Amino acid sequence: MKIRTLIVDDEPHAIEIIRKYAEQISTLEVVGTCHNAIEAFHIIQQEEVDLLFLDVKMPGLSGTDLARSLKHPPWIVFTTAFQEYAVEGFDLNAVDYLMKPVAFDRFLRAVDKVIALERSEQLPTQSLPAIQTGSESNSMSMDHFLYLRIERRLVKLNTKEIKWIESVRDYVKVVTDGKIHTTKQKISVTEELLPSGEFLRVHRSYIVPLNRIESYHPNYVVIEGNNIPIGRNYKSTVSKYLSPPGQPQ
């Protein structure tokens, strides 16, 4: 599936550089270029756009102003010649930012992040996925990565390293084998980015990997000696998936 890409920059030379790079990536399809944010806004309203390469500083409406104006923005990679604008870009949930002049290898890293996020969104998601068995479990051996925006950086985590995920107000804590990662994100958004069939929502504030569960109690599951609570509204469904066959649920 092609990632429909729009390039927005008031500098024609900057547009040509990004276009030239994008044309070398078979996954990307450049659907248009714009020299200002107003023109880009109209295109986004009329056409399907998956990815914006968006200059931050432009006359009139800036790139960041455009990003704020979009109710359902596509993936955004900001481009800028000014380091100080990069911080604002990450505050607007940009996938990445590229400093001008943009190097091809740095462009590739940004595209790789977008492709990973796009694939995550395309995975079939369920609020409580079924446990896979038999030949289906072979998919469990494949690496899957979760990308978290932490301290203005996009951190790549292998989901096999996750012990559990916990929601704390407007933040999500991802507890892994090595450390705890905290990002400002809803747990429901994180849930959608996880590989289907490998994680279980056991509480409005907790998601656990199925292969990490050591034991199960009607009120909690145990992972490495830690009791992860099962929410009242989740007990019936969790029991359905975790109770041994033949036992009452």
HELIX and SHEET records of a PDB file:
HELIX    1   1 PRO A   12  ALA A   22  1                                  11    
HELIX    2   2 ALA A   37  GLN A   46  1                                  10    
HELIX    3   3 GLY A   63  SER A   69  1                                   7    
HELIX    4   4 GLN A   83  ASP A   91  1                                   9    
HELIX    5   5 PHE A  104  GLN A  122  1                                  19    
HELIX    6   6 GLY A  134  SER A  141  5                                   8    
HELIX    7   7 THR A  159  GLU A  161  5                                   3    
HELIX    8   8 ILE A  187  LEU A  193  1                                   7    
HELIX    9   9 LEU A  210  ARG A  212  5                                   3    
HELIX   10  10 ARG A  232  TYR A  234  5                                   3    
HELIX   11  11 LYS A  235  LEU A  242  1                                   8    
SHEET    1   A 5 LEU A  28  CYS A  34  0                                        
SHEET    2   A 5 ILE A   3  VAL A   8  1                                        
SHEET    3   A 5 LEU A  51  ASP A  55  1                                        
SHEET    4   A 5 TRP A  75  THR A  80  1                                        
SHEET    5   A 5 ASP A  96  MET A  99  1                                        
SHEET    1   B 2 PHE A 145  ILE A 150  0                                        
SHEET    2   B 2 ARG A 153  ASN A 158 -1                                        
SHEET    1   C 5 ILE A 180  LYS A 184  0                                        
SHEET    2   C 5 TYR A 171  THR A 176 -1                                        
SHEET    3   C 5 ILE A 162  VAL A 168 -1                                        
SHEET    4   C 5 TYR A 206  PRO A 209 -1                                        
SHEET    5   C 5 PHE A 199  HIS A 203 -1                                        
SHEET    1   D 3 SER A 215  HIS A 217  0                                        
SHEET    2   D 3 TYR A 220  ILE A 223 -1                                        
SHEET    3   D 3 ASN A 226  PRO A 229 -1                                        
END                                                                             
